[in-house]
Amino acid sequence: MLRILAVLILSIVISVFPVSVASSPPGFGSNLEQVVELAKKEGSARIAASLDRDEIGIVLEGFHKKYPEIKVEYTTSTGIDSGERILTEAISGHVEFDVVKVVYELQSKFVQAGVLAGPFEWGRFFSNTPKEHMSPNGYLAGGSFYPRVLAYNPTLVPPERVPRRWGGLP
């Protein structure tokens, strides 16, 4: 939950859509403290993500308690259809949200379309966060993760045919 809150804080002043490519675009801030100060000046952010209903209140309550000066308007956006709509609108110049959760299946399309801010050196903002939670190209940082499990029926799949990684699945 704290990681989601941290990404929301950082994301407040990220305009998810076109910005010059740099490790820290102008107006963004070079560390988390500067990002927070700029967010307080801006005063609001519109976010589209896929928190569960019970998580939205918890995350926003904690955020508002720590940053009462920043108003967050949250819209639930789930699935590929929502992501494709947001991507299409961004390409056409219609930007409704400041921050968007980009579903895995569409991440490369968002990067290729040039509608994401960045790249960023995320480690400068979240030094305690494992590098695996940030995209190597610097455009995306993970705010939450869903466990994915590889399961099989040992009576139907012999040990020598058990996939050792995702790429080995049929």
matplotlib code that plots the C-alpha trace (Angstrom):
import matplotlib.pyplot as plt

x = [0.0, 2.9, 4.4, 1.1, 1.0, 4.6, 3.9, 0.9, 2.9, 5.6, 3.0, 1.1, 3.2, 4.1, 2.1, 1.8, 1.7, 4.3, 7.3, 10.8, 13.0, 15.4, 16.3, 14.1, 12.0, 11.7, 9.2, 9.4, 12.0, 15.2, 14.3, 11.1, 11.1, 11.1, 8.4, 6.2, 6.7, 5.8, 2.7, 1.6, 1.9, -0.1, -2.7, -4.5, -4.2, -6.5, -5.6, -6.9, -5.9, -7.2, -7.3, -10.0, -12.9, -11.8, -8.2, -9.2, -10.4, -7.4, -4.8, -6.5, -7.1, -3.5, -2.4, -4.8, -3.7, 0.0, -0.7, -3.9, -2.9, -3.2, -6.7, -6.8, -9.6, -9.6, -11.2, -11.2, -9.8, -9.3, -8.5, -7.1, -10.2, -9.8, -6.1, -6.6, -9.2, -6.8, -3.9, -6.0, -7.2, -3.6, -2.4, -5.2, -4.2, -7.1, -5.6, -8.1, -5.7, -2.4, -1.5, -2.6, -2.0, -0.8, -1.7, 1.2, -0.2, -0.2, 3.1, 5.1, 2.4, 2.3, 6.1, 6.2, 3.5, 5.6, 2.8, 4.6, 6.7, 10.3, 12.4, 13.2, 15.9, 13.3, 16.0, 16.6, 13.1, 12.7, 16.1, 14.7, 12.6, 14.1, 15.1, 12.8, 9.9, 11.0, 11.1, 14.7, 13.7, 12.8, 9.2, 7.3, 7.4, 5.4, 2.9, 1.4, 1.9, -0.3, 1.2, 1.4, 1.7, 2.7, 0.6, 0.4, -1.2, 1.7, -0.3, -0.7, 2.6, 5.8, 8.7, 10.8, 8.0, 7.3, 8.0, 10.7, 9.7, 6.7, 8.2, 8.0, 4.3, 2.2]
y = [0.0, 2.4, 1.8, 2.7, 5.9, 6.7, 6.3, 8.5, 11.2, 11.1, 11.0, 14.1, 16.4, 14.0, 14.9, 11.5, 12.9, 14.6, 16.1, 16.4, 13.4, 13.9, 12.2, 14.8, 16.9, 20.7, 21.4, 17.9, 18.2, 16.3, 14.5, 13.5, 16.6, 18.9, 16.8, 17.1, 20.9, 21.3, 19.1, 21.3, 24.4, 22.7, 21.7, 18.9, 15.8, 13.5, 9.9, 6.8, 3.5, 0.1, 0.1, -2.0, -0.1, -0.8, 0.3, 3.7, 5.1, 3.8, 5.1, 8.5, 8.9, 8.4, 10.6, 13.5, 13.2, 13.7, 16.1, 18.0, 20.7, 18.3, 17.4, 14.0, 13.1, 9.4, 7.5, 3.7, 2.5, -1.3, -3.5, -3.2, -1.4, 1.5, 1.6, 1.7, 4.5, 6.6, 5.9, 6.8, 10.0, 10.9, 10.4, 12.7, 15.3, 14.8, 14.4, 13.8, 12.5, 13.5, 10.0, 6.7, 3.1, 1.6, -2.1, -4.4, -5.4, -1.7, -0.5, -0.7, 1.0, 3.9, 4.2, 3.9, 6.5, 9.0, 9.9, 9.2, 11.7, 10.6, 8.7, 9.1, 7.8, 6.3, 5.2, 8.8, 9.2, 5.7, 4.6, 1.8, 0.3, -2.7, -1.9, -4.7, -2.4, 0.1, -0.3, -0.4, 2.3, 4.7, 5.3, 3.2, 2.5, -0.2, 0.9, -2.5, -6.0, -9.1, -12.4, -14.7, -18.4, -21.3, -24.3, -27.7, -31.1, -33.5, -36.5, -35.2, -33.4, -35.4, -33.6, -33.2, -31.3, -28.8, -25.2, -23.4, -19.9, -18.1, -18.5, -22.3, -22.3, -23.7]
z = [0.0, 0.9, -2.6, -4.3, -2.2, -3.1, -6.8, -6.5, -4.7, -7.4, -10.1, -9.1, -11.2, -14.0, -17.0, -18.4, -21.9, -24.1, -22.4, -23.6, -23.1, -20.2, -16.9, -15.2, -17.5, -16.8, -14.1, -12.6, -9.9, -9.4, -6.1, -4.3, -2.1, -5.1, -6.8, -3.7, -3.5, -7.2, -6.6, -3.8, -6.0, -8.7, -6.2, -8.0, -10.1, -12.1, -11.9, -13.7, -12.2, -11.2, -7.4, -5.9, -4.4, -0.8, -1.7, -3.2, 0.1, 2.1, -0.4, -0.9, 2.9, 3.6, 0.8, 1.8, 5.4, 4.4, 1.6, 2.3, -0.2, -3.1, -4.4, -6.2, -8.5, -8.9, -11.8, -12.0, -15.2, -15.8, -18.7, -22.2, -23.5, -21.1, -21.8, -25.5, -25.2, -23.1, -25.6, -28.6, -27.0, -26.0, -29.6, -30.8, -28.2, -25.8, -22.4, -19.6, -16.9, -15.4, -14.3, -15.9, -14.9, -18.1, -18.4, -19.2, -22.6, -23.8, -22.2, -25.4, -27.4, -25.0, -25.2, -29.0, -29.4, -27.4, -25.1, -21.8, -19.8, -19.3, -19.3, -15.6, -13.3, -10.9, -8.5, -7.6, -6.3, -4.8, -3.7, -1.5, -4.4, -6.2, -9.8, -11.0, -10.2, -12.8, -16.5, -17.9, -20.5, -17.7, -18.7, -16.1, -12.4, -10.7, -8.2, -7.4, -8.3, -8.7, -7.9, -10.9, -10.1, -12.3, -11.4, -13.0, -12.3, -11.4, -12.4, -16.0, -16.5, -15.9, -14.1, -17.3, -19.0, -16.2, -17.5, -15.6, -16.7, -18.3, -21.8, -21.5, -21.1, -24.0]

ax = plt.figure().add_subplot(projection="3d")
ax.plot(x, y, z, "-o")
ax.set_aspect("equal")
plt.show()
